């Protein structure tokens, strides 16, 4: 392989880019690659996504509608479900989901299927990068053998292979794909250099090179496990503070005045999103291969997984004060997105709360100005069309499970019989007689 030739092609924008998986990670990446001057092809098995991209119709919040339409109109970005076009590209980023299966173990079928599809059309001198979050060892132990067997090519001699973990925070107003620093770990020094060069040609953030894909894979797991453990800590403290009659939110606000050695994390009804609830399971699963138990991590996972049940228990205690049982009570859930001001409900703890409420016999309705309907975890529901006085008056209990900023919380406070605010979304409400915090 001619590393210098590839570096020159990158500099001259002569590399053709392929992005496999056009979801929350893949489409923003494809758009940035195309904006940087690289001819880009998106691959997805969902024909609806392919058709929308080719029509210039955006479906991802972090992508600017006009950017997508302009790039498609200029012929810089296209999409297809035909993986034979893999043979036409020089750089391939794999951005497919990596969920958990029914047994809370890594489900890497989408990564495996993508690698097998790529291997049938892989040509010499191609760069292949896995961006999907996974367990340490996936790139070298799973992807490499599939690509080599299917293509007949040799990694390091005929093609370059690496891992660069996605860093996507939906709804973040400051950090997007373009300006978020990247980590790159590849098989061999040359592979690291050319793959890092591809990202530097596109992104404004720093590109950190590490010694191997396994280091980059573990780095990503560390990022999200760090958050999981610390959120587990504050969730456990929230439960203790409730017993002690102490406001955990006030405790955190006081603690974060310390200018060093403390970072604020907040309690809530559980963990949601595409990484934080899942990554620790990937790590603990892989650790067992080495006879190692990640006790601290697993403890935080148990605490966080327990939060939806805990929140429903707290809700039941509130209803008891009104001589009302949870069974038969009408509960209005405010917010099913996994975080504020986005339409993403992947792994949302609010849906777990709804599931527990229904199991306990509650009549559940929800309102979310961002999520008009959802189908997840065996539940399909539609949002109430508007947050009205009549809707609030009809509820025995209002549970706030997402801190959306475009909700009239003053109306909620003025109208609802009882409110259980799990996100401190109503912190600015002065009269709090009917509001209880997690």
C-alpha positions in Angstrom: 0.0 0.0 0.0 1.2 3.5 -0.8 0.6 5.6 2.3 2.0 8.8 0.8 -0.3 8.4 -2.2 -3.3 8.1 0.1 -2.3 11.1 2.1 -2.0 13.1 -1.1 -5.4 12.0 -2.2 -6.8 13.0 1.1 -5.2 16.5 0.8 -6.6 16.9 -2.7 -10.1 15.6 -1.7 -9.9 12.7 -4.2 -11.0 10.1 -1.6 -14.5 8.8 -2.1 -16.2 8.2 1.3 -18.8 5.6 2.3 -20.8 5.7 5.5 -22.6 2.6 6.5 -25.6 3.3 8.7 -27.4 6.6 8.3 -28.7 7.2 11.8 -27.8 9.6 14.6 -24.0 9.0 14.0 -23.8 8.2 10.3 -25.8 10.9 8.7 -24.1 13.8 10.5 -20.7 12.2 9.7 -21.7 11.8 6.0 -22.8 15.4 5.8 -19.5 16.7 7.3 -17.5 14.5 4.9 -19.4 15.9 2.0 -19.1 19.5 3.3 -15.4 19.0 3.5 -15.3 18.3 -0.3 -15.3 14.5 -0.3 -17.7 12.7 -2.6 -19.8 10.8 -0.1 -22.1 7.8 -0.4 -24.3 6.7 2.5 -25.3 3.0 2.9 -28.4 1.8 4.8 -30.6 -1.2 4.7 -33.7 1.0 5.4 -35.1 2.1 2.1 -37.0 4.9 3.8 -33.8 6.6 5.0 -32.1 6.1 1.7 -35.1 7.7 -0.1 -35.2 10.6 2.3 -31.5 11.4 2.0 -31.7 11.3 -1.8 -34.6 13.7 -1.7 -32.7 16.0 0.6 -35.1 15.4 3.4 -33.5 15.5 6.9 -34.6 13.3 9.8 -31.7 13.9 12.3 -31.9 16.9 14.7 -28.1 17.6 14.6 -28.1 17.9 10.8 -29.0 21.3 9.3 -31.8 20.8 6.8 -30.4 23.3 4.3 -26.9 21.6 4.4 -28.3 18.2 3.5 -30.5 19.6 0.7 -27.6 21.6 -0.7 -25.1 18.7 -0.7 -27.6 16.3 -2.3 -28.5 18.9 -4.9 -24.9 19.4 -5.8 -24.3 15.7 -6.1 -21.8 15.6 -3.2 -23.9 13.3 -1.1 -26.0 10.3 -2.2 -27.5 7.2 -0.4 -28.1 3.6 -1.5 -29.0 0.2 -0.1 -26.9 -1.5 -2.7 -23.7 -2.5 -1.0 -22.0 -3.3 -4.3 -21.1 0.4 -4.4 -18.7 -0.3 -1.6 -16.2 -1.1 -4.3 -16.4 2.5 -5.5 -15.3 4.1 -2.2 -11.8 4.6 -0.6 -12.9 5.3 3.0 -15.6 3.4 4.8 -17.0 4.4 8.2 -19.3 1.8 10.0 -21.9 3.6 12.1 -24.5 1.0 12.9 -26.3 0.3 16.2 -24.8 -1.9 18.9 -27.7 -2.7 21.3 -28.0 -5.3 24.0 -29.9 -8.5 23.5 -32.7 -9.9 25.7 -30.0 -11.2 28.1 -28.3 -7.8 28.4 -25.3 -9.1 26.4 -23.8 -7.3 23.4 -25.8 -7.7 20.2 -23.2 -7.1 17.4 -25.2 -8.6 14.5 -25.4 -5.2 12.7 -21.6 -4.8 13.0 -21.0 -8.3 11.8 -23.5 -8.0 8.9 -22.0 -4.7 7.8 -18.5 -6.2 7.8 -19.7 -9.2 5.8 -21.4 -6.9 3.2 -18.3 -4.8 3.0 -16.0 -7.7 2.6 -17.7 -8.9 -0.6 -16.8 -5.7 -2.4 -13.7 -4.4 -0.6 -10.9 -3.3 -2.9 -7.2 -2.7 -2.2 -6.0 0.5 -0.6 -9.3 1.1 1.2 -9.5 2.5 4.7 -12.2 0.9 7.0 -13.1 2.4 10.3 -15.6 1.1 12.9 -17.3 4.0 14.8 -20.0 2.0 16.6 -19.5 1.7 20.3 -18.5 -1.9 21.3 -16.3 -4.0 23.5 -12.5 -3.9 23.4 -11.2 -6.3 20.8 -14.1 -6.0 18.3 -12.1 -4.4 15.5 -9.2 -6.9 15.6 -11.1 -10.1 16.7 -14.3 -9.7 14.7 -14.0 -7.2 11.9 -10.5 -8.0 10.7 -11.1 -11.8 10.1 -14.4 -11.1 8.3 -12.9 -8.5 6.0 -9.8 -10.7 5.2 -11.8 -13.9 4.6 -14.5 -12.2 2.5 -12.2 -10.1 0.4 -9.1 -12.3 0.2 -7.1 -9.2 1.1 -4.6 -8.8 4.0 -5.1 -6.1 6.6 -2.0 -3.9 6.8 -0.8 -4.9 3.4 -3.9 -4.4 1.2 -6.3 -2.3 3.3 -6.2 -0.2 6.5 -8.4 -1.0 9.5 -9.1 1.1 12.6 -11.5 2.2 15.3 -12.6 5.8 16.0 -15.5 6.0 18.5 -18.4 8.2 17.7 -19.0 11.1 20.0 -22.5 12.3 19.4 -24.5 14.2 22.0 -28.0 14.8 20.5 -29.3 18.3 21.2 -25.9 19.7 22.3 -25.8 23.3 21.2 -22.1 23.6 21.4 -20.4 20.4 20.4 -21.5 18.7 17.1 -19.7 16.2 14.9 -17.7 19.0 13.3 -16.0 20.4 16.4 -15.9 17.4 18.8 -12.3 16.0 19.2 -11.8 12.5 17.8 -9.8 9.4 18.9 -8.3 7.1 16.3 -6.6 3.7 16.9 -5.7 1.5 14.0 -3.8 -1.7 13.2 -0.4 -0.5 12.3 1.3 3.0 12.3 0.5 3.7 8.6 -3.2 2.9 9.2 -3.4 5.2 12.1 -1.7 8.0 10.2 -4.0 7.8 7.1 -7.2 7.3 9.0 -6.4 10.2 11.4 -5.6 12.3 8.3 -9.1 11.6 6.9 -10.7 12.9 10.1 -8.4 15.9 10.3 -9.4 16.9 6.8 -13.0 17.0 7.9 -13.2 18.0 11.6 -12.3 21.2 13.5 -11.6 19.3 16.7 -8.4 17.7 17.7 -7.6 14.1 16.5 -5.9 12.0 19.2 -4.0 9.0 17.9 -3.6 6.0 20.1 -1.6 2.8 19.8 -4.3 0.3 18.8 -8.0 -0.2 18.1 -8.4 -1.8 21.6 -7.2 1.3 23.3 -9.7 3.4 21.4 -12.5 0.9 22.1 -11.7 0.9 25.8 -11.4 4.7 25.8 -15.0 5.0 24.6 -16.2 2.5 27.2 -14.4 4.6 29.9 -16.1 7.8 28.8 -19.6 6.4 29.3 -18.9 4.1 32.2 -17.5 7.2 34.0 -20.8 8.9 33.6 -22.8 5.7 34.5 -20.9 5.3 37.8 -21.2 8.9 38.8 -24.9 9.0 38.0 -25.3 5.8 39.9 -23.6 7.5 42.9 -26.0 10.5 42.9 -29.0 8.3 42.3 -28.1 6.3 45.4 -27.5 9.5 47.4 -30.9 10.8 46.2 -32.6 7.7 47.7 -30.7 8.2 50.9 -31.4 12.0 51.0 -35.1 11.3 50.6 -35.0 9.1 53.8 -33.0 11.8 55.6 -35.3 14.7 54.5 -32.5 16.4 52.6 -32.8 18.0 49.1 -30.2 16.2 46.9 -30.5 19.0 44.3 -29.5 21.6 46.8 -26.6 19.4 48.0 -25.3 19.1 44.4 -25.7 22.8 43.8 -23.6 23.5 46.9 -21.0 20.9 46.0 -20.4 22.3 42.5 -19.3 25.6 43.9 -16.0 23.9 44.6 -13.7 25.0 41.7 -11.7 21.7 41.6 -12.1 18.0 42.2 -15.8 17.9 41.7 -18.0 17.5 38.6 -21.8 17.8 39.0 -24.0 14.8 38.0 -27.7 14.7 38.6 -30.2 12.0 39.6 -33.1 11.0 37.5 -35.5 8.2 36.6 -32.7 6.1 35.0 -30.3 6.3 32.1 -31.2 6.7 28.4 -29.5 7.2 25.0 -27.4 5.2 22.7 -24.3 4.7 24.9 -24.4 5.3 28.6 -27.0 2.6 29.5 -25.3 0.1 27.3 -21.5 0.5 27.4 -21.0 -0.8 31.0 -22.7 -4.0 29.9 -20.3 -4.4 27.1 -17.3 -4.0 29.4 -18.6 -6.3 32.1 -19.4 -9.0 29.5 -15.9 -8.8 28.1 -14.3 -8.7 31.5 -15.8 -12.1 32.4 -13.7 -13.5 29.6 -10.7 -12.7 31.8 -12.3 -13.9 35.0 -12.7 -10.4 36.2 -15.8 -8.9 37.7 -16.3 -5.1 37.4 -17.9 -4.8 40.9 -18.1 -1.0 41.1 -19.5 -0.7 37.6 -22.0 -3.4 38.0 -23.2 -1.9 41.3 -23.9 1.4 39.5 -25.7 -0.4 36.7 -28.0 -2.1 39.3 -28.7 1.3 40.9 -29.5 3.0 37.7 -31.6 0.1 36.4 -33.6 0.2 39.6 -34.6 3.9 39.3 -37.8 3.5 37.2 -39.2 1.2 39.8 -38.1 3.5 42.6 -39.7 6.5 40.9 -43.0 4.6 40.6 -42.8 3.7 44.3 -42.3 7.3 45.2 -45.3 8.2 43.0 -47.4 5.6 44.8 -46.5 7.2 48.1 -47.6 10.6 46.9 -50.9 9.1 45.7 -51.3 7.5 49.2 -51.5 10.9 50.7 -54.6 11.6 48.7 -56.0 8.2 49.7 -55.5 7.0 46.1 -54.0 3.7 45.0 -51.7 3.5 42.0 -54.0 0.8 40.6 -56.6 2.8 38.7 -54.9 6.2 39.1 -54.5 8.4 36.0 -50.9 9.4 35.7 -49.7 12.0 33.2 -46.0 11.5 32.2 -44.3 14.7 31.0 -41.5 13.8 28.6 -40.5 10.5 27.0 -37.3 11.6 25.3 -34.2 10.4 27.1 -32.9 14.0 27.6 -34.3 17.5 27.3 -35.2 19.2 24.1 -34.6 16.3 21.7 -36.8 13.8 19.9 -34.6 10.8 20.7 -36.2 8.2 23.0 -33.7 5.4 22.6 -33.4 3.5 25.9 -35.4 6.3 27.5 -36.0 5.6 31.3 -39.3 7.4 30.9 -40.6 4.5 28.9 -39.4 2.1 31.6 -41.4 4.3 34.1 -44.5 4.0 31.9 -44.0 0.3 31.7 -43.9 -0.1 35.5 -46.8 2.3 35.9 -48.9 0.2 33.5 -47.8 -3.0 35.3 -49.1 -1.5 38.6 -52.5 -0.8 37.0 -52.2 2.9 36.4 -53.9 4.6 33.5 -51.0 6.3 31.7 -51.0 9.2 29.3 -48.1 11.3 28.2 -47.3 14.6 26.7 -44.0 15.4 25.0 -43.7 18.3 22.5 -40.7 16.6 20.9 -41.9 13.0 20.7 -45.4 12.8 19.1 -45.5 9.0 19.3 -43.2 6.1 20.2 -42.9 2.4 19.9 -40.3 0.9 22.3 -39.9 -1.9 24.8 -43.2 -3.5 23.9 -45.2 -0.2 24.3 -46.7 2.0 21.6 -48.3 5.3 22.5 -49.2 8.7 21.1 -48.6 12.0 22.9 -51.5 14.1 24.1 -51.9 16.8 21.5 -51.5 19.7 24.0 -50.7 20.3 27.6 -54.0 21.9 28.7 -55.6 22.7 32.0 -58.2 20.0 31.3 -55.5 17.4 30.8 -53.7 18.4 34.0 -56.9 18.4 36.0 -57.7 14.9 34.8 -54.5 13.4 36.2 -54.2 12.1 39.8 -50.4 12.5 39.5 -48.1 14.3 37.0 -44.6 12.7 36.7 -41.9 14.9 35.0 -39.4 12.5 33.4 -37.8 14.9 30.9 -36.8 18.5 31.5 -38.0 20.0 28.2 -37.7 23.7 28.3 -40.7 24.3 26.0 -43.2 23.1 28.6 -45.4 25.5 30.7 -44.4 24.3 34.1 -46.2 27.2 35.7 -49.4 25.9 34.3 -48.5 22.4 35.7 -47.8 23.9 39.1 -51.0 25.9 39.1 -53.3 23.1 37.9 -52.0 19.6 38.9 -53.2 17.9 42.0 -49.7 16.5 42.7 -46.4 16.6 40.8 -43.4 14.3 41.1 -40.5 16.1 39.4 -37.7 13.5 38.8 -35.6 16.0 36.8 -35.9 19.3 38.8 -37.4 20.8 35.7 -39.7 23.0 37.9 -36.8 24.5 39.9 -38.0 28.0 39.1 -41.5 27.6 40.4 -42.0 29.5 43.6 -45.1 27.9 45.1 -44.1 24.3 45.6 -46.8 22.9 47.8 -47.9 20.3 45.3 -44.4 19.5 43.9 -42.1 16.8 45.2 -38.6 16.3 43.9 -36.7 13.0 43.4 
